[in-house]
């Protein structure tokens, strides 16, 4: 059956493609008229790492935004929680205060571990196992990224498997066209510091870039007794490109390799309401052994082929490995009863003995602390190819075809150790047997493809497309007695899914400044491993208006998503049991408004002093349409009209800057309204509310010389004490005031072109006309 479905997938793609190409023979007489009025599409240009289609903002048929390197560096944010609050339609909630494992929602999708959106690096899926275990316990370091692309609505139909909320693509360090060396050092409060070195060059047919990033902190939480709550991350990246002149530079090979490791003293344990009010930065001694150790490696080989300016083909083979063991307090054993951490902290009066044992300094007799070794291995590998073709006879028509064969897996081999808390010290009582808590392998194989047509008709651009996903999910549970995995597993499960995902986007260029755009597409999220469990389906609509004139730009988008067979995930991060199995959460609807407004004022006749102002706002409403029961503490017993948890109705950001060629000052004000931590309706109860907050960040930049610059950053400048979350277990604080000072050095060589010439490197998407031969190297 699965093979027949895959044959059907190929057949549909080929038939649709053939009909489009054959249609070129019937170019109507109106073509010449449209060409005379300049309605042709831009030349096909396929970039190595970007997944943008190359169209200008006026030609985009869906909601999309790109944050470049300067935008990321503007306030010196290494925490994606702070950065993404400046993008309309994205909601995040903090967990550790540093953004090590952010929880991202787009247009109402469940935010926990960003499992419902597509996370990519250089166009490659980067979650440890995006089909079999999509919760992103690995997240790339923001400090090494050159740019970020965000897609919502019909603009992200190409990027599966999740197509309901959106997609985020991180762009790593670009390959230079001349010598480049960059060094950065930052030191700040809580001994939070980072260092980065980037270097690269180009020698005839060969170019390369290397990068090292270190990011450390002692943490801002104070563990009872002793110890620090910080982390240490190390990232290494290498990228190499060969563009042989013997093949007239129509081909390029790019090899990318990356390694990352992390050691973080992070926990799922928060505080009781009483202790949070007394000292929100406190952390119980019972979590002092908690530590996440992880290792990530990525390899990819990309082939780019561009025989002419009308055709580009990009093929990528990739292999990602991720190992992690999050050793953390999981439960408390009290008088032969096992209690969850959230269960105790949410209602301390109901469990007084357990609460006293959990918060210390000692645990009582007949109680013990269960610390689980969440030991897991993941892999994600595959090959994907995308062909972009623009008709030479009809430049108003463009076709994109993509196909991907992907496989990923999660291997759980977990155990539980037992501890006693004595005088705020954790003492081991009994060592668990490795594999006795979880001994299972989950594996997914997926074949996916898409066809996307872009056609300009006068002032209209229409973009119909179709995506297909054929997925096979297998799980093998060997149980606690077969630790060597000899013979057959105790339990085998198989689930398959095949879905056709249509989409249609459009834009209408009202005039040179104003564009109306919108779209309708089908949303999809893969099912779990339970046999016959169906995938999540949604229907997503958007309608927007975009205006750009001189130094003013504005965009407003309304959206409405209707979910059918909504799937929740049993994540420990969401207060569940942590088996990651998906469960049915009925039907739901999400609707709202996204707005971006920016204006740049010139304050001096010489145009050297400018005042840019940027405002971002998101309004979101949602409700469940059906009732269901769940053991997950995010949901519990859900009734129709209940609102989803961790979706704030109002979220906004106001950035006011003052810029000069030598210096700049930026003040960013972030607002988030009160939100629920548990599904419900009506007034939010005091034990379920995440109160509203306003946070102010400040950054001052000064260009000391052509090569040297410095930045002073202050996050949460008013030192606002706020509650970031009530999950996974107990109340969690946001980051207090953080102050850091950085020093940056950049040395560049010059392009070999003459001043005033055109530099064009289509394979990696660089084209510039320059008076200064060095300016095209400014990337």
C-alpha positions as CSV (number, residue, x, y, z in Angstrom):
1,X,0.0,0.0,0.0
2,X,2.8,2.4,1.0
3,X,4.7,1.8,-2.3
4,X,1.5,2.4,-4.3
5,X,1.0,5.6,-2.5
6,X,4.6,6.7,-3.3
7,X,4.1,5.8,-7.0
8,X,0.9,7.9,-6.9
9,X,3.0,10.8,-5.4
10,X,5.5,10.7,-8.2
11,X,2.7,10.3,-10.8
12,X,0.8,13.3,-9.6
13,X,3.9,15.5,-9.5
14,X,5.0,14.4,-13.0
15,X,1.5,14.9,-14.5
16,X,1.1,18.3,-13.0
17,X,4.6,19.4,-14.1
18,X,4.1,18.1,-17.6
19,X,0.9,20.0,-18.1
20,X,2.5,23.2,-17.0
21,X,5.5,22.8,-19.3
22,X,3.4,21.8,-22.3
23,X,1.3,24.9,-21.7
24,X,4.3,27.0,-22.8
25,X,3.5,26.1,-26.4
26,X,0.2,28.0,-26.1
27,X,1.5,31.4,-25.1
28,X,-1.3,33.9,-25.7
29,X,-1.1,37.2,-27.5
30,X,-1.4,39.0,-24.1
31,X,2.1,37.9,-23.2
32,X,3.8,40.5,-25.3
33,X,1.6,43.2,-23.7
34,X,2.5,42.1,-20.2
35,X,6.2,42.0,-21.1
36,X,6.0,45.5,-22.4
37,X,4.6,46.7,-19.1
38,X,7.5,45.1,-17.2
39,X,5.4,42.3,-15.6
40,X,8.1,39.6,-16.0
41,X,9.2,37.7,-12.9
42,X,12.7,38.1,-11.6
43,X,15.4,35.8,-13.0
44,X,15.7,32.5,-11.3
45,X,18.5,32.6,-8.8
46,X,18.9,29.7,-6.3
47,X,20.8,30.4,-3.2
48,X,22.8,27.9,-1.2
49,X,21.2,28.3,2.2
50,X,18.2,30.6,1.7
51,X,14.8,29.2,1.0
52,X,13.4,32.6,-0.1
53,X,12.1,32.5,-3.7
54,X,14.0,35.6,-4.7
55,X,10.8,37.7,-5.2
56,X,10.6,41.3,-3.9
57,X,8.3,42.1,-1.1
58,X,5.7,43.4,-3.6
59,X,5.7,40.0,-5.3
60,X,5.4,37.8,-2.3
61,X,2.0,36.1,-2.1
62,X,2.2,35.2,1.6
63,X,3.4,36.6,4.9
64,X,7.2,36.4,5.2
65,X,9.9,38.3,6.9
66,X,13.7,38.2,6.9
67,X,15.9,39.4,9.9
68,X,19.4,40.2,8.6
69,X,22.6,40.2,10.6
70,X,22.3,43.9,11.5
71,X,18.8,43.4,12.8
72,X,19.9,40.5,15.0
73,X,22.9,42.5,16.3
74,X,20.9,45.6,16.9
75,X,20.3,44.9,20.6
76,X,22.8,42.1,20.9
77,X,20.2,39.4,21.6
78,X,21.5,35.8,21.8
79,X,18.1,34.7,23.2
80,X,15.6,33.7,20.5
81,X,12.8,34.5,22.9
82,X,13.7,38.2,22.8
83,X,14.4,38.3,19.1
84,X,11.2,36.6,17.9
85,X,9.0,38.9,19.9
86,X,9.9,41.4,17.3
87,X,8.2,39.3,14.6
88,X,4.4,39.5,14.2
89,X,2.6,36.2,14.5
90,X,5.2,34.5,16.6
91,X,4.6,33.8,20.3
92,X,7.2,32.4,22.7
93,X,7.4,31.6,26.3
94,X,10.6,31.3,28.3
95,X,11.8,28.3,30.2
96,X,15.4,28.8,31.2
97,X,15.8,32.6,30.6
98,X,18.5,32.1,28.0
99,X,16.6,30.6,25.1
100,X,18.5,27.3,25.1
101,X,15.3,25.4,24.3
102,X,12.7,27.9,23.2
103,X,8.9,27.3,23.0
104,X,7.7,28.9,19.8
105,X,4.2,29.2,18.5
106,X,3.1,30.5,15.1
107,X,-0.5,31.6,14.5
108,X,-1.9,29.6,17.4
109,X,0.1,26.3,17.1
110,X,1.1,24.6,20.4
111,X,4.4,26.3,21.5
112,X,5.8,23.5,23.6
113,X,9.4,22.7,22.3
114,X,8.5,24.3,19.0
115,X,7.2,20.9,17.8
116,X,4.5,22.3,15.5
117,X,6.6,24.5,13.3
118,X,9.3,23.7,10.8
119,X,12.8,24.6,12.1
120,X,15.5,24.6,9.4
121,X,19.1,25.6,9.1
122,X,20.2,26.5,5.6
123,X,17.1,24.9,4.3
124,X,17.6,21.5,6.1
125,X,15.2,20.3,8.9
126,X,17.1,20.7,12.1
127,X,14.9,19.2,14.8
128,X,16.6,16.0,16.2
129,X,13.9,13.8,14.6
130,X,11.3,16.1,12.8
131,X,8.9,13.2,12.0
132,X,9.3,10.7,14.8
133,X,10.1,13.1,17.7
134,X,9.6,16.7,16.6
135,X,10.2,18.4,20.0
136,X,13.3,20.5,19.4
137,X,15.5,19.8,22.4
138,X,18.3,20.9,20.1
139,X,18.2,24.5,19.0
140,X,21.0,26.3,17.0
141,X,23.0,29.0,18.6
142,X,21.6,32.4,17.6
143,X,25.0,33.9,18.0
144,X,26.4,32.2,14.9
145,X,23.5,33.0,12.5
146,X,23.8,35.5,9.7
147,X,20.1,35.9,9.1
148,X,16.7,34.4,9.8
149,X,13.8,33.8,7.5
150,X,10.2,33.5,8.8
151,X,7.3,32.1,6.7
152,X,3.7,32.0,7.6
153,X,0.5,31.2,5.8
154,X,0.5,30.2,2.1
155,X,4.2,31.3,1.8
156,X,5.4,28.1,3.5
157,X,3.7,25.3,1.6
158,X,7.1,24.1,0.3
159,X,8.5,23.4,3.8
160,X,7.0,20.3,5.4
161,X,6.1,18.3,7.4
162,X,4.3,20.9,9.5
163,X,2.3,23.4,7.3
164,X,-0.2,24.8,9.8
165,X,1.7,27.6,11.6
166,X,4.8,28.4,9.7
167,X,8.5,27.8,9.2
168,X,11.8,29.4,10.4
169,X,15.0,29.0,8.4
170,X,18.3,30.0,10.1
171,X,21.1,31.0,7.7
172,X,24.6,30.2,8.9
173,X,27.8,32.1,8.1
174,X,28.0,32.9,4.4
175,X,31.0,32.0,2.2
176,X,33.1,35.1,1.6
177,X,34.3,36.5,-1.7
178,X,37.5,37.8,-0.2
179,X,39.5,37.4,3.0
180,X,37.5,38.0,6.2
181,X,38.4,37.7,9.8
182,X,36.0,38.6,12.6
183,X,36.4,38.2,16.4
184,X,34.0,39.1,19.1
185,X,34.2,38.9,22.9
186,X,31.3,39.7,25.3
187,X,31.3,39.7,29.1
188,X,28.4,40.5,31.4
189,X,26.4,39.9,34.6
190,X,26.1,36.4,36.1
191,X,29.4,35.7,34.3
192,X,27.4,35.4,31.1
193,X,29.9,35.7,28.2
194,X,30.4,34.6,24.7
195,X,33.3,34.5,22.2
196,X,33.1,34.1,18.5
197,X,35.8,33.8,15.8
198,X,34.9,33.7,12.1
199,X,37.4,33.5,9.2
200,X,37.3,32.7,5.6
201,X,38.7,33.4,2.1
202,X,38.4,32.6,-1.5
203,X,41.1,31.3,-3.8
204,X,40.2,31.0,-7.4
205,X,37.7,28.1,-7.6
206,X,37.7,27.4,-3.8
207,X,36.2,29.3,-0.9
208,X,35.8,28.5,2.7
209,X,34.5,29.8,6.1
210,X,35.2,28.5,9.6
211,X,33.6,29.6,12.8
212,X,33.9,28.9,16.5
213,X,31.4,30.1,19.1
214,X,31.5,29.8,22.9
215,X,28.6,30.8,25.1
216,X,28.6,30.4,28.9
217,X,26.9,31.6,32.0
218,X,26.8,30.9,35.7
219,X,23.0,31.4,35.6
220,X,20.8,33.8,37.5
221,X,19.0,31.2,39.7
222,X,20.4,30.5,43.2
223,X,20.5,26.8,44.1
224,X,19.9,26.1,47.9
225,X,23.2,25.0,49.4
226,X,25.7,25.4,46.5
227,X,26.3,25.1,42.8
228,X,25.5,27.3,39.8
229,X,22.6,27.1,37.5
230,X,24.4,28.0,34.3
231,X,25.6,26.4,31.1
232,X,28.4,26.0,28.6
233,X,27.9,25.7,24.9
234,X,30.5,25.3,22.1
235,X,29.8,25.4,18.4
236,X,32.2,24.7,15.5
237,X,31.2,25.2,11.9
238,X,33.1,24.7,8.6
239,X,31.8,25.3,5.1
240,X,33.7,24.7,1.8
241,X,32.7,25.5,-1.8
242,X,34.3,24.4,-5.1
243,X,33.1,26.2,-8.2
244,X,35.3,24.8,-11.1
245,X,36.1,27.1,-13.9
246,X,36.6,24.1,-16.2
247,X,32.8,23.7,-16.0
248,X,32.2,27.4,-16.7
249,X,31.1,27.9,-13.1
250,X,27.8,26.3,-13.8
251,X,28.3,23.8,-11.1
252,X,29.2,24.2,-7.4
253,X,29.8,21.8,-4.6
254,X,29.4,22.9,-1.0
255,X,30.3,20.8,2.0
256,X,29.2,21.8,5.4
257,X,30.2,20.3,8.8
258,X,29.2,21.4,12.2
259,X,29.7,20.2,15.8
260,X,28.0,21.5,19.0
261,X,28.1,20.4,22.6
262,X,26.3,21.7,25.6
263,X,26.5,21.2,29.4
264,X,23.6,23.0,31.1
265,X,22.6,22.7,34.8
266,X,19.0,23.1,33.8
267,X,15.9,21.6,35.5
268,X,12.2,21.2,35.0
269,X,11.6,22.1,38.7
270,X,10.2,25.5,39.4
271,X,8.9,27.1,42.6
272,X,5.7,27.1,44.6
273,X,3.7,30.3,44.6
274,X,4.7,31.0,48.2
275,X,8.5,30.7,47.5
276,X,8.2,32.5,44.1
277,X,6.8,35.6,46.0
278,X,9.6,35.4,48.5
279,X,12.5,34.9,46.1
280,X,11.7,34.2,42.4
281,X,15.4,33.4,41.6
282,X,15.5,30.6,44.2
283,X,16.1,27.0,43.1
284,X,15.5,24.0,45.4
285,X,18.5,21.8,46.3
286,X,16.5,18.8,45.2
287,X,17.3,19.9,41.6
288,X,21.1,20.4,42.2
289,X,22.0,17.2,40.3
290,X,20.0,18.2,37.2
291,X,22.1,18.6,34.1
292,X,21.7,18.4,30.4
293,X,24.6,17.0,28.4
294,X,24.2,17.0,24.6
295,X,26.3,16.6,21.5
296,X,25.2,17.5,17.9
297,X,26.9,17.0,14.6
298,X,25.7,17.9,11.1
299,X,27.0,17.1,7.7
300,X,25.7,18.2,4.3
301,X,26.8,18.1,0.7
302,X,25.1,20.4,-1.7
303,X,25.3,20.4,-5.5
304,X,24.2,23.6,-7.3
305,X,23.7,23.6,-11.1
306,X,22.7,26.6,-13.1
307,X,23.2,26.1,-16.9
308,X,21.6,29.5,-17.6
309,X,19.7,32.2,-15.9
310,X,16.4,30.4,-16.4
311,X,17.2,27.1,-14.6
312,X,18.7,26.3,-11.2
313,X,18.8,22.9,-9.5
314,X,19.9,22.4,-5.9
315,X,20.4,18.9,-4.5
316,X,21.4,18.3,-0.8
317,X,22.3,15.2,1.0
318,X,22.4,15.6,4.8
319,X,23.0,13.7,8.0
320,X,22.4,15.0,11.5
321,X,23.1,13.2,14.8
322,X,22.1,14.3,18.2
323,X,22.9,12.7,21.6
324,X,21.6,13.9,24.9
325,X,21.1,12.8,28.5
326,X,19.0,15.2,30.5
327,X,19.6,13.9,34.1
328,X,16.9,15.6,36.1
329,X,14.5,15.3,39.0
330,X,11.4,13.6,37.7
331,X,9.2,12.5,40.6
332,X,9.0,12.1,44.4
333,X,8.2,8.8,46.0
334,X,6.2,9.3,49.2
335,X,5.0,6.4,51.4
336,X,4.7,4.0,48.4
337,X,3.0,6.7,46.3
338,X,4.6,8.3,43.3
339,X,3.9,12.0,42.8
340,X,4.7,14.3,39.9
341,X,6.6,17.6,40.6
342,X,3.8,19.8,39.1
343,X,1.2,17.9,41.2
344,X,3.0,18.8,44.4
345,X,3.9,22.4,43.6
346,X,0.5,23.3,42.2
347,X,-1.2,22.3,45.4
348,X,1.3,22.1,48.3
349,X,-1.5,22.0,50.9
350,X,-2.7,18.7,49.5
351,X,0.7,17.1,49.8
352,X,2.4,18.7,52.8
353,X,4.9,15.8,53.5
354,X,5.9,15.6,49.8
355,X,6.2,19.4,49.5
356,X,8.5,19.5,52.6
357,X,10.6,16.7,51.2
358,X,10.9,18.4,47.8
359,X,11.8,21.9,49.0
360,X,14.3,20.7,51.7
361,X,16.6,21.1,53.3
362,X,16.0,17.4,54.0
363,X,13.5,14.9,52.7
364,X,11.4,13.1,55.3
365,X,11.5,9.4,56.2
366,X,9.7,7.1,53.7
367,X,10.2,9.6,50.9
368,X,12.9,9.7,48.2
369,X,13.7,11.6,45.1
370,X,13.6,9.9,41.7
371,X,16.1,11.4,39.2
372,X,15.6,10.1,35.6
373,X,18.4,9.8,33.1
374,X,16.6,10.9,29.9
375,X,19.2,9.2,27.7
376,X,18.3,9.4,24.0
377,X,19.9,9.3,20.6
378,X,18.5,10.8,17.4
379,X,19.4,10.8,13.8
380,X,17.9,12.7,10.8
381,X,19.1,12.1,7.3
382,X,18.0,12.3,3.7
383,X,18.3,13.8,0.3
384,X,16.3,16.6,-1.2
385,X,16.3,18.3,-4.5
386,X,14.6,21.5,-5.9
387,X,14.4,22.6,-9.5
388,X,13.5,26.2,-10.3
389,X,12.6,26.9,-13.9
390,X,11.5,30.1,-15.6
391,X,10.1,30.0,-19.1
392,X,12.4,31.7,-21.5
393,X,9.5,32.4,-23.9
394,X,7.2,33.6,-21.0
395,X,9.1,35.3,-18.3
396,X,5.9,35.8,-16.3
397,X,5.7,32.1,-15.5
398,X,7.9,30.2,-13.1
399,X,7.8,26.6,-11.8
400,X,9.4,25.1,-8.7
401,X,9.5,21.3,-8.1
402,X,10.9,19.7,-5.0
403,X,11.2,16.2,-3.6
404,X,12.7,14.8,-0.4
405,X,13.4,11.3,0.9
406,X,13.9,11.5,4.6
407,X,14.4,9.1,7.6
408,X,14.8,9.9,11.2
409,X,14.7,8.0,14.5
410,X,14.7,8.3,18.3
411,X,16.4,5.7,20.5
412,X,15.4,5.9,24.2
413,X,17.5,4.0,26.8
414,X,16.6,5.6,30.1
415,X,16.8,4.7,33.8
416,X,16.0,6.2,37.2
417,X,18.3,6.8,40.2
418,X,17.0,7.3,43.7
419,X,18.4,10.0,46.0
420,X,17.9,11.3,49.5
421,X,18.2,15.0,50.3
422,X,20.2,15.6,53.5
423,X,21.3,19.1,54.6
424,X,20.6,20.4,51.1
425,X,22.9,17.7,49.6
426,X,21.7,15.0,47.2
427,X,23.0,11.6,48.2
428,X,22.6,8.6,46.0
429,X,20.6,5.7,47.5
430,X,20.1,3.3,44.6
431,X,21.5,3.3,41.1
432,X,19.0,2.4,38.4
433,X,19.5,-0.2,35.8
434,X,20.3,1.4,32.4
435,X,17.4,1.0,30.0
436,X,14.9,-0.1,32.7
437,X,12.8,3.0,32.4
438,X,12.5,3.2,28.6
439,X,14.0,0.8,26.0
440,X,12.5,1.6,22.7
441,X,13.2,2.8,19.1
442,X,10.9,5.0,17.1
443,X,11.6,5.4,13.4
444,X,10.0,7.4,10.6
445,X,10.5,7.2,6.8
446,X,8.9,10.0,4.7
447,X,8.7,10.7,1.0
448,X,7.5,14.2,0.2
449,X,7.3,16.5,-2.8
450,X,5.8,19.7,-4.0
451,X,5.0,21.6,-7.2
452,X,4.6,25.3,-7.1
453,X,3.6,27.5,-10.1
454,X,4.1,31.3,-10.1
455,X,2.2,33.2,-12.8
456,X,1.9,37.0,-13.3
457,X,-1.2,38.2,-15.1
458,X,-1.1,42.0,-15.3
459,X,-1.1,43.3,-11.8
460,X,-1.9,39.9,-10.3
461,X,0.5,37.2,-9.2
462,X,-1.0,33.8,-8.4
463,X,0.9,31.0,-6.9
464,X,-1.0,27.6,-6.8
465,X,0.8,24.7,-5.4
466,X,0.5,21.2,-4.0
467,X,2.5,19.2,-1.4
468,X,2.4,15.5,-0.8
469,X,3.6,13.6,2.3
470,X,3.8,9.8,2.5
471,X,4.9,8.7,6.0
472,X,5.7,5.4,7.6
473,X,6.0,5.3,11.4
474,X,7.4,2.3,13.2
475,X,8.0,1.8,17.0
476,X,9.7,-1.1,18.7
477,X,9.5,-1.4,22.5
478,X,12.0,-4.0,24.0
479,X,10.9,-3.5,27.6
480,X,12.9,-3.5,30.8
481,X,13.9,-7.2,30.6
482,X,15.5,-7.2,27.2
483,X,18.2,-4.6,27.7
484,X,20.5,-6.1,25.0
485,X,17.6,-6.0,22.5
486,X,18.0,-9.6,21.5
487,X,15.3,-11.0,19.3
488,X,11.9,-9.5,18.7
489,X,10.7,-6.5,20.7
490,X,7.8,-6.9,23.2
491,X,5.7,-4.6,21.1
492,X,5.7,-3.5,17.5
493,X,3.5,-0.7,16.1
494,X,3.1,0.6,12.6
495,X,1.2,3.7,11.4
496,X,1.1,5.2,8.0
497,X,-0.1,8.5,6.7
498,X,-0.6,9.9,3.2
499,X,-1.8,13.4,2.6
500,X,-2.3,15.8,-0.2
501,X,-1.8,19.5,0.8
502,X,-3.0,22.1,-1.7
503,X,-2.4,25.8,-1.4
504,X,-3.1,29.0,-3.3
505,X,-1.4,32.3,-2.8
506,X,-2.0,35.6,-4.6
507,X,-1.0,39.2,-4.6
508,X,-2.3,42.2,-6.4
509,X,0.0,45.2,-7.0
510,X,-2.4,48.1,-6.6
511,X,0.3,50.6,-7.4
512,X,4.1,50.9,-7.0
513,X,3.6,51.3,-3.2
514,X,0.7,49.1,-2.3
515,X,0.1,45.4,-2.6
516,X,-2.9,43.2,-1.6
517,X,-2.0,39.6,-0.8
518,X,-3.5,36.5,0.7
519,X,-4.0,32.8,0.4
520,X,-5.6,29.6,1.4
521,X,-3.8,26.4,2.2
522,X,-4.3,23.1,4.0
523,X,-2.3,22.6,7.2
524,X,-0.8,19.3,8.3
525,X,1.1,17.8,11.2
526,X,2.2,14.1,11.2
527,X,0.4,11.6,13.5
528,X,1.9,9.5,16.3
529,X,2.9,5.9,16.3
530,X,-0.4,4.6,17.6
531,X,-1.9,2.4,14.8
532,X,-4.6,4.1,12.8
533,X,-4.1,7.5,14.5
534,X,-4.8,10.2,12.0
535,X,-2.7,13.2,11.2
536,X,-3.7,16.7,12.2
537,X,-5.4,18.7,9.5
538,X,-6.3,22.4,9.3
539,X,-7.5,25.0,6.8
540,X,-5.6,28.2,6.9
541,X,-6.6,31.6,5.4
542,X,-4.9,34.9,5.3
543,X,-5.5,38.3,3.8
544,X,-3.1,41.2,4.0
545,X,-2.1,44.7,2.8
546,X,1.5,45.8,2.3
547,X,2.6,49.4,1.7
548,X,6.1,50.8,1.1
549,X,6.8,54.5,0.3
550,X,10.1,56.3,0.8
551,X,11.1,55.7,4.5
552,X,7.7,54.3,5.5
553,X,6.5,50.7,5.4
554,X,3.4,49.0,6.8
555,X,1.9,45.5,6.6
556,X,-1.3,44.2,8.2
557,X,-2.4,40.6,7.9
558,X,-5.6,38.9,9.1
559,X,-5.6,35.1,9.5
560,X,-8.1,32.4,10.3
561,X,-7.1,28.8,11.0
562,X,-9.6,25.9,11.5
563,X,-8.1,22.8,13.0
564,X,-9.5,19.3,12.6
565,X,-8.2,16.3,14.5
566,X,-5.9,18.6,16.5
567,X,-3.0,16.7,18.0
568,X,-1.4,17.3,21.4
569,X,2.0,15.8,22.5
570,X,2.7,14.1,25.8
571,X,5.8,16.1,26.5
572,X,7.4,16.3,29.9
573,X,8.0,20.0,29.1
574,X,4.3,20.4,29.0
575,X,3.7,18.6,32.2
576,X,3.0,15.2,30.7
577,X,4.6,11.8,31.2
578,X,7.3,12.6,28.6
579,X,6.7,9.7,26.2
580,X,6.2,12.2,23.4
581,X,3.2,10.2,22.1
582,X,0.6,12.4,20.3
583,X,-3.1,12.4,21.3
584,X,-6.2,13.7,19.8
585,X,-7.3,17.2,21.1
586,X,-10.4,17.6,18.9
587,X,-11.2,20.6,16.8
588,X,-10.2,24.2,17.3
589,X,-10.1,27.6,15.6
590,X,-7.5,30.4,15.8
591,X,-7.9,33.9,14.3
592,X,-6.1,37.1,14.6
593,X,-4.3,40.1,13.2
594,X,-0.6,40.8,12.6
595,X,0.8,44.3,12.0
596,X,4.2,45.8,11.2
597,X,4.8,49.6,10.9
598,X,8.1,51.3,10.5
599,X,9.1,54.9,9.8
600,X,12.6,56.4,9.4
601,X,13.0,60.1,10.2
602,X,16.0,62.2,9.1
603,X,17.1,64.6,11.8
604,X,19.9,66.4,10.1
605,X,20.5,68.0,6.7
606,X,23.5,65.8,6.1
607,X,21.3,62.7,6.6
608,X,23.8,61.4,9.1
609,X,21.4,61.4,12.1
610,X,18.3,59.3,11.7
611,X,15.4,58.1,13.9
612,X,14.0,54.8,12.8
613,X,10.8,53.6,14.7
614,X,9.4,50.1,14.3
615,X,6.2,48.8,15.8
616,X,5.1,45.1,15.7
617,X,1.7,43.9,17.1
618,X,-0.1,40.5,17.2
619,X,-3.7,40.0,18.3
620,X,-4.7,36.3,18.7
621,X,-8.0,34.7,19.6
622,X,-8.7,31.0,19.8
623,X,-11.0,28.4,21.2
624,X,-11.5,24.6,21.3
625,X,-14.7,23.4,19.5
626,X,-14.9,20.0,21.0
627,X,-14.5,18.4,24.5
628,X,-11.8,15.9,25.4
629,X,-9.9,14.5,28.4
630,X,-6.1,14.6,28.8
631,X,-3.6,13.7,31.5
632,X,-1.5,16.6,30.2
633,X,-1.5,19.4,32.8
634,X,-1.8,22.0,30.0
635,X,-5.2,20.7,29.0
636,X,-6.9,18.5,31.6
637,X,-10.6,18.4,31.0
638,X,-11.3,20.6,28.0
639,X,-14.8,21.9,27.2
640,X,-16.0,23.7,24.0
641,X,-15.0,27.4,23.9
642,X,-12.0,26.8,26.2
643,X,-9.0,28.9,25.2
644,X,-5.6,27.3,24.5
645,X,-2.8,27.7,27.0
646,X,0.3,29.9,26.5
647,X,-1.3,32.0,23.6
648,X,-1.3,35.6,24.7
649,X,-4.2,37.6,23.2
650,X,-2.0,40.7,22.8
651,X,1.7,41.0,22.1
652,X,3.7,43.9,20.8
653,X,7.2,45.4,20.4
654,X,8.2,49.0,19.9
655,X,11.8,49.7,18.8
656,X,13.0,53.3,18.8
657,X,16.5,54.0,17.5
658,X,18.8,56.9,17.0
659,X,21.5,56.2,14.4
660,X,24.7,57.9,13.2
661,X,27.4,56.5,11.0
662,X,29.7,56.2,14.1
663,X,27.1,55.3,16.8
664,X,23.6,54.1,17.4
665,X,21.2,53.8,20.4
666,X,18.3,51.4,20.5
667,X,15.4,51.1,23.0
668,X,13.1,48.1,22.6
669,X,9.9,47.8,24.6
670,X,8.3,44.3,24.6
671,X,4.7,43.8,25.9
672,X,2.8,40.6,26.5
673,X,-0.7,40.5,27.9
674,X,-1.9,38.0,30.5
675,X,-2.3,34.4,29.3
676,X,-3.5,31.1,30.5
677,X,-1.2,28.3,31.6
678,X,-4.1,25.7,31.4
679,X,-6.9,25.5,28.9
680,X,-10.1,27.3,30.2
681,X,-12.6,30.1,29.7
682,X,-13.8,33.2,31.5
683,X,-11.6,35.0,34.0
684,X,-8.2,33.4,34.5
685,X,-7.8,31.9,37.9
686,X,-4.9,33.1,40.1
687,X,-3.3,29.6,40.0
688,X,-3.4,29.5,36.2
689,X,-2.5,33.0,35.1
690,X,0.8,34.2,33.5
691,X,0.5,37.9,34.3
692,X,1.0,40.6,31.7
693,X,4.4,42.2,31.5
694,X,6.4,45.0,29.8
695,X,10.1,44.5,29.4
696,X,12.6,47.2,28.2
697,X,15.9,46.3,26.5
698,X,18.6,48.9,25.6
699,X,21.7,48.8,23.4
700,X,24.4,51.4,22.6
701,X,26.8,50.8,19.7
702,X,29.9,52.7,18.8
703,X,32.2,52.3,15.8
704,X,35.6,52.9,17.2
705,X,37.4,52.6,13.8
706,X,36.8,50.8,10.5
707,X,37.7,47.5,12.1
708,X,36.8,47.9,15.8
709,X,33.4,48.4,17.4
710,X,31.8,48.0,20.8
711,X,28.3,47.5,22.2
712,X,26.8,47.9,25.6
713,X,23.5,45.9,26.1
714,X,21.1,45.9,28.9
715,X,18.2,43.4,28.9
716,X,15.3,43.9,31.2
717,X,16.7,47.4,32.0
718,X,14.1,48.1,34.7
719,X,14.9,44.7,36.4
720,X,11.2,43.8,36.2
721,X,10.4,40.6,38.2
722,X,8.0,38.6,36.1
723,X,6.6,35.0,35.8
724,X,7.6,33.4,32.5
725,X,5.8,30.1,32.8
726,X,4.1,27.6,35.2
727,X,5.4,24.6,33.3
728,X,7.0,22.1,33.3
729,X,6.6,22.0,37.1
730,X,6.1,25.1,39.2
731,X,6.6,28.8,38.6
732,X,9.5,30.0,36.6
733,X,11.1,33.5,36.6
734,X,12.1,35.5,33.5
735,X,15.7,36.8,33.2
736,X,16.4,39.7,35.6
737,X,18.5,42.7,34.5
738,X,21.4,41.6,32.4
739,X,24.3,43.9,31.4
740,X,27.0,43.0,28.9
741,X,29.8,44.7,27.1
742,X,31.2,43.4,23.8
743,X,34.2,44.3,21.7
744,X,34.2,43.4,18.0
745,X,37.0,43.3,15.4
746,X,36.5,42.7,11.6
747,X,39.2,42.6,9.0
748,X,38.3,42.3,5.3
749,X,40.1,41.9,2.1
750,X,38.8,43.5,-1.1
751,X,37.0,41.9,-4.1
752,X,39.1,41.6,-7.2
753,X,36.6,43.6,-9.3
754,X,37.2,47.1,-10.4
755,X,35.1,49.9,-8.9
756,X,31.8,50.4,-10.7
757,X,31.7,46.9,-12.1
758,X,29.0,44.3,-11.6
759,X,29.8,41.3,-9.3
760,X,27.5,38.4,-10.1
761,X,27.7,35.0,-8.5
762,X,24.3,33.4,-9.2
763,X,25.0,30.1,-7.5
764,X,25.2,31.7,-4.0
765,X,22.8,34.6,-4.7
766,X,25.1,37.6,-4.7
767,X,24.8,40.4,-7.2
768,X,26.0,43.9,-6.6
769,X,27.0,47.0,-8.5
770,X,29.6,48.9,-6.6
771,X,31.6,52.1,-6.6
772,X,33.8,50.8,-3.8
773,X,35.3,47.4,-4.8
774,X,35.3,46.4,-1.2
775,X,31.6,47.1,-0.5
776,X,30.4,43.9,-2.1
777,X,32.3,42.1,0.6
778,X,30.5,43.8,3.4
779,X,28.5,40.6,4.0
